[in-house]
């Protein structure tokens, strides 16, 4: 198992940024890149107060990935809510227009839709669904663990560690915009888009539990098939470590 701390100058962000990448070892490890079979790849997105190192430090993702033979890509997205920030960097463009096409040219990562997945917890759970629903031709499956399902939650609940206005630009609602998961579902459905398979999980003691129940019920109402799993648990890595193991089993 290789864990790579990859740092590069992003043209989109106009700054150097870091990505943690897990690559399982195999027999053709030392062959030329062009002769390797690319790995199925999971893009794993962090929460609000975290970064690219979060899952390596707080979960057993290295062992889980090794057992499944899957590559895991863990970028840093600051407090962006995976958006092009009103006052800050264009993190949505960074992920969709720079990282997704760039990384398979540097590492043995699969490019086929059926071998690309995205998941995350909390802010990253929201980000996973946002990226998958915004780029449904790229991802076959997406998983949210204790994710923010209604983006307007960030407008109505104060945060001590970042300015919501940096993301929203002072808007009073993000409903009906490309940042709204409900809107993305409706638009994709209206346009007959093949949606990724969705997996949603949340702890029953989590402060986002009711938010997740509402989105689960919305998907049912829209006849969108999704796997929903709940279990006792709070908004912490004790719950997410078990959840990411379950997500990899589902993948």
C-alpha positions in Angstrom: 0.0 0.0 0.0 1.4 3.4 -1.0 0.2 6.7 0.5 1.3 9.6 -1.6 1.4 13.2 -0.4 1.0 14.9 -3.7 1.6 18.7 -3.9 1.2 20.7 -7.1 0.5 24.3 -8.3 -3.1 24.4 -9.3 -3.8 26.8 -12.2 -7.4 27.1 -11.1 -6.6 28.0 -7.4 -3.4 29.9 -8.3 -1.7 28.3 -5.3 0.0 25.1 -4.3 -2.4 22.6 -2.8 -2.1 19.1 -1.4 -3.8 15.8 -2.1 -3.4 12.5 -0.3 -3.6 9.5 -2.6 -3.8 5.8 -1.6 -2.7 3.2 -4.2 -2.8 -0.5 -3.4 0.3 -2.4 -4.2 0.2 -5.2 -6.9 2.3 -7.3 -9.2 2.7 -4.7 -12.0 3.7 -2.0 -9.6 7.0 -1.3 -11.3 5.9 -1.6 -14.9 5.6 1.5 -17.1 2.5 3.5 -16.5 1.0 2.7 -19.9 1.1 -1.1 -19.1 -0.7 -0.8 -15.8 -4.4 -1.5 -15.4 -5.9 1.6 -13.8 -7.4 1.4 -10.4 -11.1 1.9 -9.7 -11.0 5.3 -7.9 -12.9 6.8 -5.0 -12.7 10.6 -4.5 -13.1 11.0 -0.7 -14.1 14.5 0.4 -13.4 16.0 3.8 -15.7 17.9 6.2 -15.7 21.6 7.2 -12.8 21.7 9.7 -10.6 19.1 7.9 -8.2 18.7 5.0 -6.6 16.1 2.7 -5.1 14.2 5.6 -8.3 13.8 7.5 -9.2 10.2 6.6 -5.7 8.9 6.8 -5.4 10.3 10.4 -8.8 9.4 11.7 -10.0 6.3 9.9 -8.8 2.9 8.7 -9.2 4.0 5.1 -5.7 2.6 4.1 -6.7 -0.9 5.2 -10.2 -0.7 3.7 -8.9 0.4 0.4 -6.2 -2.2 0.3 -8.7 -5.0 1.0 -10.9 -3.7 -1.9 -8.1 -2.9 -4.3 -9.3 0.6 -4.9 -7.4 3.9 -5.2 -8.5 6.7 -2.9 -8.0 10.4 -3.8 -8.4 12.9 -0.9 -8.0 16.6 -2.0 -8.2 19.7 0.2 -11.1 22.1 -0.3 -10.8 24.5 2.7 -14.3 25.9 3.9 -15.6 26.1 0.4 -18.6 23.8 0.5 -17.2 22.5 -2.8 -18.3 25.7 -4.6 -16.8 28.5 -6.6 -16.7 30.8 -3.6 -18.0 34.4 -3.8 -14.9 35.6 -2.0 -12.3 32.9 -2.4 -11.1 30.2 -4.7 -13.1 28.4 -7.5 -13.1 25.0 -5.8 -15.9 23.5 -7.9 -14.0 24.3 -11.1 -10.8 23.0 -9.5 -12.3 19.6 -8.9 -14.4 19.2 -12.0 -12.2 20.9 -14.6 -8.7 20.4 -13.3 -8.4 17.4 -10.9 -10.7 14.9 -12.7 -8.9 15.2 -16.1 -5.4 15.7 -14.6 -4.9 13.0 -12.0 -5.4 10.0 -14.4 -2.5 11.3 -16.5 -0.2 11.2 -13.5 -1.4 8.1 -11.6 -3.0 4.8 -12.7 -6.5 5.9 -12.0 -9.5 4.7 -14.0 -11.3 7.1 -16.2 -14.4 5.0 -17.0 -17.6 6.1 -15.3 -18.3 2.7 -13.9 -15.0 2.8 -12.1 -15.3 6.3 -10.6 -16.9 7.0 -7.3 -17.2 9.9 -4.8 -18.0 10.0 -1.1 -17.5 12.3 1.9 -18.7 13.2 5.4 -20.5 16.3 6.7 -19.6 19.1 4.3 -17.9 16.4 2.2 -21.1 14.4 2.1 -22.9 17.4 0.6 -19.9 17.8 -1.7 -20.0 14.2 -2.8 -23.6 14.4 -3.9 -23.1 17.8 -5.5 -20.2 16.6 -7.6 -21.9 13.4 -8.6 -25.2 15.2 -9.5 -23.3 18.0 -11.3 -21.1 15.5 -13.2 -23.3 12.4 -13.6 -21.4 11.2 -16.7 -18.3 10.9 -14.6 -19.4 9.1 -11.4 -21.3 5.8 -11.2 -21.9 6.0 -7.4 -21.9 8.6 -4.7 -22.1 8.3 -0.9 -22.9 10.9 1.7 -22.1 10.2 5.4 -23.9 12.6 7.7 -23.9 15.2 4.9 -25.5 18.6 4.7 -28.5 17.9 2.4 -30.2 21.2 2.4 -27.5 23.8 1.5 -29.5 26.6 3.2 -28.6 25.0 6.5 -25.3 27.0 6.4 -27.3 30.2 6.1 -29.4 29.6 9.2 -26.9 28.1 11.6 -23.9 30.2 12.7 -20.4 28.8 12.2 -17.5 29.9 14.4 -14.7 28.8 12.1 -15.6 30.4 8.7 -17.6 33.1 7.1 -20.7 31.8 5.3 -20.7 35.0 3.2 -17.4 34.0 1.6 -19.3 31.1 0.1 -22.7 32.7 -0.6 -21.8 36.3 -1.3 -24.5 37.4 1.0 -27.4 35.5 -0.7 -30.4 34.8 1.5 -31.1 31.5 -0.1 -29.3 29.0 -2.3 -32.4 27.1 -3.2 -32.9 26.7 -6.9 -29.2 27.2 -7.7 -26.5 24.7 -8.8 -25.5 24.5 -5.1 -29.0 23.0 -4.2 -29.0 19.2 -4.2 -32.8 19.2 -4.5 -32.6 21.4 -7.5 -29.9 19.2 -9.1 -32.1 16.1 -8.6 -35.1 17.8 -10.2 -33.1 19.2 -13.2 -31.4 15.9 -13.9 -34.7 14.0 -13.7 -36.4 16.6 -16.0 -33.6 16.2 -18.5 -33.6 12.4 -18.4 -30.1 12.2 -17.1 -28.8 8.9 -15.9 -28.1 9.5 -12.2 -25.3 7.9 -10.2 -26.4 5.3 -7.6 -26.7 7.1 -4.3 -25.9 5.9 -0.7 -26.9 8.0 2.2 -26.2 7.4 5.9 -26.5 9.3 9.1 -26.3 8.7 12.8 -29.6 8.9 14.7 -28.0 11.2 17.3 -26.4 13.5 14.7 -27.6 17.1 14.5 -28.1 16.6 10.8 -30.3 13.6 11.2 -33.6 15.4 10.4 -32.0 17.1 7.4 -31.0 13.6 6.1 -34.5 12.2 6.8 -36.0 15.0 4.7 -33.7 14.3 1.8 -34.3 10.6 2.0 -38.1 11.3 1.8 -37.6 13.7 -1.1 -35.8 11.0 -3.1 -38.6 8.6 -2.4 -41.2 11.1 -3.6 -39.2 11.7 -6.8 -38.9 7.9 -7.3 -35.1 8.2 -7.1 -33.7 4.8 -5.9 -31.1 5.3 -3.2 -29.7 3.2 -0.4 -30.4 4.7 3.0 -28.7 3.5 6.2 -29.0 4.8 9.7 -27.5 3.6 12.9 -26.9 5.0 16.4 -24.1 7.6 16.2 -23.1 11.2 16.4 -21.3 13.6 14.1 -17.8 12.1 14.6 -15.2 9.8 13.2 -16.3 6.9 15.4 -19.4 6.8 13.1 -17.6 7.8 9.9 -14.9 5.1 10.2 -17.5 2.4 10.2 -19.5 4.2 7.6 -16.6 4.5 5.1 -16.0 0.7 5.6 -19.7 0.1 4.7 -19.5 2.5 1.7 -16.5 0.6 0.3 -18.4 -2.6 0.7 -21.4 -1.1 -1.2 -19.1 0.1 -3.9 
